[in-house]
Amino acid sequence: MTALDQGLPAGLKTRSRRIRLAKTIRLATAFILMAISGLIWTSFSLFLVAIEGEFHWSRAEISGAFSVFALTSALTAPAFGYALGRWDSRRLLGAASLVLGLALCGTTLVETPAAYWIVFGVIGGIGSHCTSSYAVFAVLAGRFRERPATAMAMADAGSSFATFLGLPLIHWIIVDAGWRAAYLFLGCTAALVGGALHLLVMDPVRRTPPSQQGSGPFSAKLPLALLLALAAAYFCGSAVYQGLITQQIALLDYYGVAESLAVWVVAAAGLLLFIWRLGSGYLCDLWGPGKVMTIAAIGIVTTFASIAIGATFSAPAALLVFPLAVGIAFGGQQVLLAATVRLMTHPTAFASILGICRLASGIGMAVGPLAAGYAYDSSGGYEIPLILFATMSVGHIVAYMTAASFGRKS
């Protein structure tokens, strides 16, 4: 019994305990769903090696399926987010779990790169919404109205947790039973566990009243300038983060940091990122997203300052700050921006708005690594990519401040 329950009538005490239990169950369920998501997304590198070894396809052909998966998920997010607020979200997400599970299981039957792109990339990308953060966040926002950002952050940590514990499991299955068995395991987990959790445990997303529905997925009751500013913040933040983390080992090596040392620092940064993702949600509820964005902005300045100092003065110690700082700068942005959207929108429009933002974020995730690679290849160094990402980081902050300003006026 908590201090809040003392002095309450017996009936209210029982109701209070039931509410807390229901919140705990929903939060644990969201954590599991995000863990499934993290395992599916991060295990692709293991399948890449295994599939290449069997079929001898090029890595570009195999990696293309993952790009199609990510882009399909992003491009269909606005429509799916719109649908979550109009129909029974539990059935929609349960059906998406089945689609994702069938796609992953069906991947075991592919014999050509084109089939792999269609089954895993297109069909799997459509089904991936069952474990997308925006869908899970939309569900949690209805249950956790007092501290939604903390709940989102705790759920989001499931993806990092799965990467830590789940990847060794997937690797063991691939080595012991083959990559097809690993895909069957992921498919059955997504379909059976994910579907059951959505249908039997998770809350429904609040439906939009007919008077607020508008005429399509882009008709949410939010000023267009505010919506564009939020989308720009999502795009720039995701592009910079994905561009930097996919290049961090190579970048440190380029500036003279030993690869063995770089790997350990990046691993330590992963632990810091896990802690920050949890803490940023709590701080968003405690201080507000604006102050947490100030901390992220300091992380952005520290990221590029550490690289500049380390490269200019050949100081490896300064360069080692970069992987740690970039996690603070961008690692908590999904929760931070979602908490900001939650403050600016009606609960019934939350899923729809986050679906549009997921589109912007997904495009940024695809653009960032490509921009880093092309800029490096064309210039022969990391100076141009870093200038590009520093500029986009400024755009990320300005877009957020613009959205916050519009949000206060609307």
N, C-alpha and C positions, 0 to 999 in steps of 0.2 A: 504494500500500500504506500502510495506517495503522499507527500505533505499536502498536495492539492486535494486528495481524497478525504483528509481528516475533517471531521465536522459535517460531512455530507450525509444525508439520509441513506439508508441501506440500498434503496432502489437506485439512487443516483450513483452510489459507489459502484454497484454492479454494472451500470451502463457505462461509466467512465472506464472501467477495466475492459469491457468489451470493445470500446472504441480504440483504446490503446492497442489491444490485441489485434484488431482488424488492421490498424495502421502498420503494425509490425509485420503482419503476414503479407500485406500489399507491398511493403518496402522490400522484404526478402524475395518476393516474387519478381519485382522489378529488377533486383540485383541479379537474379538467375537469368532473366531474359537478356539483360545487357551482357552477362557472361557468355551466353550463347552467341550473341552478336560479335563480341570481341574474338571469340574462338574461330568463328567462320571467317572473319576479315583477316585476322593475323596469321592463320594457318596456311594461307595461300602459298607462301614462299616454300613451305614443305612440299605441297602438291606439285609446285612448279618443277622441282628437281626430280620428283618421282615420275611424273608424266613425261618429262623430257627423256629420262632414262629408258622408258618403255617404247615410246612412239618416235623418239628422235625428231620431234617437232622443234622449230626454232623457239627461243625464249620469247621473241616478239609475238609469235603466234599464240603461245600459251598466256603470256601476260596480257595480250589483247582481250582475252575472255574476262580477266579481272577488271580491266578498264570499262568494258561493256557492262559488267555487273554494277560497278560504281555509278556510271552515267545513267543506266536504266533506273537505278534506285533514286538518283537525284532528280531526273526529269519527270518521273511519275509521282514524286512526293507531293507537289501542290494539289494534284487531283485526289490523291489518297487522303491527304490531310483534310481537304474539303469534305470528302465522303465520311470521315470519322465523326464529324459534327452533325451529319444529316441522317445517318442510319445507325443501326446497332453496331457500335464499335467492337464489341466483344466477338460478334460473329465475323466481322470483317477481318479482324486481326487473327482470329482462329483460322479462317480460310486462308489468309496469307501464310500462316505457319504451315498449313498443309501444302500450299504451292511451293514454298521454299524447301520443305522436306522432300517432296517429289522431285524437284529440280536437282537437289544434291544426290539423291538416290539414282536419278536418271543419268547423272553424269558418269556413273560407272559403266554405262552402255555405249558411250560415244566412241567413235573410231576415227573421226576427222576433226581438224581444228574448227571448221565451220559448225559442226554439231556441238562442239564444246562451247563455242561462243553463244549459240542459241539456247542450249539447255542450261548451262551454268550462268552465262552472262545475262541473257534476256529474261528467261523464266525465273531464274534465281533472283535477279535484280528486282523483279516485280514482287516476289514473295518476301524480300528482305525487310519490307516495312513492318513486319510483325515484331522485329527486334530493333527497329530504328529508335534512336534516342528521342526524336521528336514525338513519336507515338507514345512511348513509355512516359515521357515527361508530361504529355497532355493528360494521360490517365492519372498520374500522381498529383497533378495540380488540382484536380477536383477533390481529392482526399486530404491532401496536406495544404490547407489554405492558410495556415498561420506561418509555416516555415517551409514553403515549397522548394526553395533553392537548396536547402540542406537535404531534403529528400531526393531531389534530382541528382545532387552530387554523390550521395551514398549509392544510388542506383548506378550511376555512371561509372563508379569505381569497380563495378562488376566486370567491365570489359578489361580493365588492367589486371584484375585478379585472375581472370581466365587466361590471359596471356602468360602469366607467371606459372600457373599450375597446369593449364590445359595443353599448351604446346608440347611439353614432354610426353603427355598421354597420346596426342595425335601422332607424334613422331614414333612412339613405341608401336602403335597400331600399324603404321605404314611399314616399319621395318619388319614386324613380326607377321603381319597378315596381308600387307599390300595396300596401295593407295585406295583401291576400290572399297575395301573394308572400312577404311577411315572415312570415306565419303558416306558410306551407308550409316556409320555411327552418327555422323553429323546430321544426316538427313532424318534419321529416326528421332534423334534428340530434338531437332527443330519442329518436326511434325507432331510428335506425341507429347513431349514435355511442353514445348511452346504453345501448342494448340490447347492443351488441357489447362494450362495456367491462364490463358486469355479467356477461355470459355467459363471456367469454374471459379477462378479466384479474383482476377483483376476487375476493377470497377469499369463501368461504361463511361466513355467521354460524354460530357454534357451536350445534349443536342441543341442546335441553333433553332430558336423559334422561327416560324415562317416569315414573320415580319422583318427578321434580320438576315435571311438567307441570301438575298441578292440573286444574281443570275449565273454564278459560276465560281470556280475555285479562286479567282482573283478579285472577287467582289466583297472581301471581308470589310467590316466596318472600321477601317483605319485609313487616315489620310494617305494619299499616294506618296507624298514626299517622305513621310515617316516610314512607310513600307520600303521605299527605295533606299533610304538611309540604313535601315536595318539589314537589308539584303547586301548592301555594299560592305557593311561591317563584317557580316558573315563571310562574304567572298574574300575580302582582303585578308582577314585573319586566317582563314583556312589555307589560302594560297601560300602565305608566308610560312606558316607553321609546317605544312607538308613539304614545301620546298626546302626548308632548312633541315628538318629532321631526316629527310631522305639523303641529304648530302653531308650530314655532320661528321661522320667518320672520314669521308674523303676530304672534307674541308680542313679538318684538323691535320690530316696527313699532309695536305698541300702546304700548310704553314709550318711543317716540321715537327709535329707531335707524333711520337711513336704510336703505331697502331695498337699495340697491346695496352698502352696506357689510355688511349682514346676509348677503347672498348670498355674498360673498367669505369671510366668517368661517365660514359653514356649509360651504363648499367645503373650507376648511382643516381644519375639524373632521372631514370625511370622510377626509382623508389621515391625521389622527391616529388615527381609528377603525381604519383599515386596519392601522396599526402596532401599536395596542394589542391588536387581535384576535390578531395573531401573537405579541406579547410575553406576553399573558396566559396562553396555553397553555404556553409555556416556563416561566413563573413558577409555574404550577400544578404542573408536574412537579418544579421545583426546590425550591419552598417548601411546596407543598401548597395546595389550594383555599381553605382557611380564611384564610390570610394574604393571598391575592389578593382575597378578599371584603372584607378590611379596607381594601384600596386602593379597591375599588369603593364601599365605604361612605363613605370620604373624598370620593370623587367625587360621591356623592349629596348630602352636606352642602354641598359647594362649589357644586353646581348650584343648590340652592334659596337658599343664602346670597347668591350672586351676583345672582340675580333680586331678592331682597328688598332688598339694598343699592342696586342700580341703580334700582329703582322708588322706594324711599323717598327717596333723595338725588339723584334725577335724574342718575345717573352712568352714561353709556353705556359707559365702559370696563369697569365691573363687569358690565354686562349681556352684554358680548361674551365673557365667560368661560363663560357658560351653555352654548353649543353645544359647546365643547371639553370641559367637565366632564361633560356628560350622556353623551358617548361613553365616557369612563372609567367612569362609574357603571354603565352598563347594556350597553355595546357588546360586552363579552366574556362576557356572562352565559350564552349557550348553551353555550360551551365549558366555562366554570367549573362550571356546574351538571351538565353531562354528566360532567366529570371527578369530581365529587363522587359522582354515582350510580355511576360505575365503581368507586370505592373501597368502596362499600357493598353491591354486589350481586355475585352469581356471574356470570361471563362469559356463561353460557348464558341468563341472565335479563335481560341488559343491554338488548337490543333491545326486549323487552316493556315494561320499566319506562320506557325513553325514549319509547316509543309513547304511554303514558299521560301522561307529562309533555308530550309534543307536543300532546296534546289541551288540556291546561291552558294551554300557551303560546299555542296558536291562538285559544282563546277570549279570552285577554288581549289578543292583537293586534287582535281585532275590537272588544272592549269599550273599550279605551283611547281611540282616536280619537273614538268615539261619545260617550263620557263627556265628553271635552274639549269637543266641539261643543255638546252639550246644556247643559253647565254654563255655557259662555260665553254662549249664547243666552238662557238663563234669568236670568243675573245681569248681563249687559251688560259684562262685564269678565273678566280672567283671575285675579282673586283667588281665587274659589271653585274653579276647576279646579286651581290651584296647591296650595291646601290639600288638595284631594282626592288629588292625586298625591303630595304630601309624606307624607300618611297611608299611602297604599299603599306608598310606598318604605320606610317603617318596617315595614310588614307583610312586605315582601320580605326585609328583613334578619332580622326575628324568625323568619320561617318557615325561612330558611336555617339560622339558629343552632339552631332546634328540630330540624331534620332532622339537623344535624351531631351534636347531643347524642344523639338516638335512634340514630344510626349508630354512635357510640362504644360505646353500651350493647349493641347487637345483635350 
